[in-house]
């Protein structure tokens, strides 16, 4: 899949999209905090949807790119900012859907610095609303 993962600061800002230069995966796709099974056996998600994104082996410049694209401060230990994000559709068709969201990332918790590279960089997009 070609990397088309995009972020922009603020909501409803597709015109401000920046395509991240590094590969991003969202292994679990869009998730819900609670899943319920109906009497007929159909399972549906309830609550505010979210997605967890992951990137590996980033340089300092690439790690800072995440902060720049989302409008967050690189000096904050806990970062949270409203963004517009292009999130991959989990159907293997190389398509992305756009969402307003809140990006959350904790330095030192959601990333590991080892051998001059950022490993296991994770961020969570919460409060997803399709645009």
N, C-alpha and C positions, 0 to 999 in steps of 0.2 A: 504494500500500500504506500503510495506516495505520501510524504508528510505534507498535509494541508492544515495542520493544527494551527489555529489562529486565535489571537487575543486582541482585545482593544479595551482601553480604559473607559469606564462608564457604561451605562446601559444604552441599548438601541444605537450602537456605534459601529455598524458593519463597515462604514466608510473609513474608519480608523484602524481596521484590522492590520496587524503585523503577523506575517507567517513566521513561526519559530524555525530557526535554522537547524534544529536538532530533532531526532526522532522522538515521538511521544506515543505512548500507548495508554489506553484506558481499559485495562484488562477485564474489569467487571461490567463495563458498559454503564448505562444509567440504572441506578439502584434506588430503592425506597427503604426508609427506616423500618417499615413494618409490611409484612406480607400476610394476607388472609386468604383462607380457602373457603369458598362458598359451599353451600349444601350440595351443589351440583358438581363440586370438585374443581372449579375454576379458581386459580390462584391469581390475585391481583395485588398490586402495590398500593400502599396508602402512605400519606404524609408527603413532606417536601422531597422531591427527587434530588439525587446528588450523583456525582461521578468522581472517582479518584483517578488522577492521571499520574503517570510515572515516566521519568527520563533517566537514562544511565550515562555515566562516563562523560560528564559535562566539564568543559573548561570554565574558568572563572568568568570569562566573557559570555559564554552561553548561559551560565547560571544567572548572571546579571540581566541577560536578555529577558528572562521570565519576569523579572521585577519591572523592567522598563516597559515591556509590552502591556503589562497589567496596571501600570501606574502606581505600583507599590514602592515604598522606600527600601533600599537595600540595607539600611542601618537598623531597621526594626527587627526585633527578635521574633515577634509574632506579627504576621502580616495578614490583613484582610482588606479586600477592596472590591467594589462593584466593577464587573467586567462584562463584555460581550465575548462569547467564546464560540468557536466552530468545533463541534464535538463529533467524532466519527459515529456513524450509524453502524450498529453491530449486525450487518447483513452481508459483509464481504463484497460490497459493490463500490468501494472507494468514494462513498458519498458522506457528506458532513451536513449536520443541521446546526443552525445558529440558536444560541440561547443567551438570555440575560442570566447572570449568576453572581454569586459572591465567591471570590477566590480566597482560600485560606491556606496559609503555609507557615510553619514554625521552623525557624532556623535551629539547627542542632538536633531537632527531633525528626523533621521530615526530609532530612538530607544528611549524608555522611561525607566528610572531606577526607580523602585517602589518596596518597600518592599524587598529590597536586591535581586531583580530579574530584568532582562532585558525583557521588554514587547514590543510587536509590533515592533520587529526588522525587518527592511526592507532593502533590497539591490536590486539594479537594475543592470542587465547584459545587456549592450548595445553592438552594433556593432557585433551581433551574426553572426558567419560564421561556418557552419557545418564542422566537421573534418572527 
